[in-house]
Amino acid sequence: MSAKQQAVRVAIVQSALPVGELVYSKEGRREFSAFSYDETWLATANRFEISPDLALIARLSIPQSAQQGKLPVP
């Protein structure tokens, strides 16, 4: 079975400042999403983590709750 992957670019609209990319992957019954911050965002003085689970790093991050097999309660 082939893997399916979709990605969405995330930006702050007022300044069109790229924040990062959210990637959704599905392979068979396994599904997960990950986020990576854009280098421009990381170099910005006003940067912030968009979630406490997503450290300000330039590689794909999977939220800790997803890594532990737990989904956050809305």
URZIHU-V258603 format. One record per backbone hydrogen bond with DSSP energy under -0.5 kcal/mol. NH is the residue of the N-H (numbers start at 1). CO is the residue of the C=O. E is the energy in kcal/mol with one decimal. If there is no record, write none. Layout:
NH_CO_E ; NH_CO_E
This chain:
4_26_-3.7 ; 6_24_-2.8 ; 8_22_-2.7 ; 10_20_-3.2 ; 12_17_-2.3 ; 13_11_-0.7 ; 16_12_-1.4 ; 17_12_-1.1 ; 18_16_-0.5 ; 19_10_-3.2 ; 20_10_-1.8 ; 21_36_-2.7 ; 22_8_-2.9 ; 23_21_-0.5 ; 23_34_-3.2 ; 24_6_-3.4 ; 25_32_-3.1 ; 26_4_-3.1 ; 27_30_-2.8 ; 30_27_-1.9 ; 32_25_-2.3 ; 34_23_-2.4 ; 35_61_-2.5 ; 36_21_-2.2 ; 37_57_-1.1 ; 38_19_-2.6 ; 42_38_-2.1 ; 43_39_-1.5 ; 44_40_-0.5 ; 44_41_-1.1 ; 47_44_-1.5 ; 54_51_-1.9 ; 55_53_-0.8 ; 57_55_-2.1 ; 61_35_-2.8 ; 63_61_-0.5 ; 66_63_-0.8 ; 67_63_-1.9 ; 68_64_-1.7 ; 69_66_-1.2 ; 70_65_-2.6
